Amino acid sequence: MEIRINAQKSIGGFTLSADFTVTGDQVGIFGESGSGKSTLVGLLAGLHQPDRGEIFLDGECLFSSRKGIMVPPEKRRIAIVFQQPCLFPHLSVKSNLLYGFRRAAPEHRTIDFAALVSVLKLDTLLERGVNNLSGGEKQRVALGRAVLANPRLLLMDEPLSALDDTLKFQIIPYLKSVSEQFRIPYLFISHSLVEMRLMVEKVLVVAGGRMVEQTTSDQLARSRMGQSQVGYINLLELEAIRRMEGLFVYQWGDTELLVSAGNNQPTALFELSSRDIILFKKHPEAISARNLLDCIVANTFPAGNKIGVELSCGNRRLVAEVVVQAADDLCIVAGSQIFAAIKASSFRRLG
Ligand SMILES: Nc1ncnc2c1ncn2[C@@H]1O[C@H](COP(=O)(O)OP(=O)(O)OP(=O)(O)O)[C@@H](O)[C@H]1O
């Protein structure tokens, strides 16, 4: 997918000035509230007409003020999934899904209904009405309906913000696998750094109605670490091994970790803040933290008044942070050995 845009739109006292080209099948748009993300979505989908400029999707002109082109929304083959799923309340799950399929031109009705229903785990819900579905189920139906229209671009405008954390992290794998299996590129809009890192690699950063940066989601999280209340969030996909003394033992690469917030699933996603990792220059004799990892400093980076420390722990990476003075005291330089202590209770389970 390639989006090329050079367009302006003023709404009330706000002006969006979008001027960028982006390529990739899973792209994020990140920005604070009011920065212009939804306005940009509206321009791409054809819900707002720019005051002037041009918009191209995969080389096709969707809008040009100079040439007098404005392709209407229904002809763009761009689908949107919003924060609040807008389903038809009088139709069943199946009829809601098929609405997307029937809207597609016959030559684009290529998404296999049964396969999609299976990926989204909607099999047992097909005959139900949509009114008493859970928030996550409704969002899966909205996603399925959008995908069945076989769009050439799926715009996801904060599709997770209305869901609680548990549902949010359950639905993320669906969003990704649907896009990958049915080859539908997406633009994912959010102001959550963690969602960005789980959903996309490439990110456009929007601020004050302008695209200010094109970066990776991980780089973005590192660059914001100094201003963040919670530090850098390490995301760890762990494999359950066994239970031990009330704790859960997980495999992380070639390292075993003791975690208190485990569950009975074979794999689980955890977050760990860079602030919850204590570094030691030498092996401590005895500590209360249940995890002590023997690491190598891979590199360091500035993070406000702190230093970010990327650790190589066997075949995995972790980001810790220390104040500048501590970095000097610990002689933290790339290549040096360091021990990282992590309490079992510092891991927070996401899904
Ligand atoms: N119809 C309108 N009339 C006046 N101002 C508007 C209108 N629509 C949007 N705006 C303003 O334009 C700015 C950008 O809005 P937009 O919805 O694009 O931001 P956003 O980045 O998507 O925010 P959020 O993350 O809160 O959804 C905001 O200041 C908003 O108040």
The ligand as a Gaussian input file, in Angstrom:
#p B3LYP/6-31G(d) Opt

LIG

0 1
 N      -16.657000      19.681000      13.038000
 C      -15.697000      20.328000      13.709000
 N      -15.806000      21.624000      14.048000
 C      -14.843000      22.273000      14.715000
 N      -13.670000      21.698000      15.084000
 C      -13.495000      20.412000      14.774000
 C      -14.486000      19.637000      14.072000
 N      -14.003000      18.383000      13.909000
 C      -12.780000      18.364000      14.487000
 N      -12.474000      19.573000      14.998000
 C      -11.245000      19.923000      15.714000
 O      -10.161000      19.541000      14.915000
 C       -9.079000      19.095000      15.758000
 C       -8.624000      17.724000      15.286000
 O       -9.650000      16.766000      15.528000
 P       -9.443000      15.221000      15.262000
 O      -10.722000      14.542000      15.627000
 O       -8.919000      15.025000      13.907000
 O       -8.300000      14.861000      16.330000
 P       -7.769000      13.433000      16.803000
 O       -6.285000      13.502000      16.731000
 O       -8.443000      12.357000      16.048000
 O       -8.242000      13.446000      18.320000
 P       -8.712000      12.204000      19.269000
 O       -7.513000      11.362000      19.520000
 O       -9.176000      12.920000      20.515000
 O       -9.837000      11.496000      18.562000
 C       -9.598000      19.104000      17.173000
 O       -9.119000      20.273000      17.818000
 C      -11.099000      19.155000      17.011000
 O      -11.698000      19.849000      18.095000

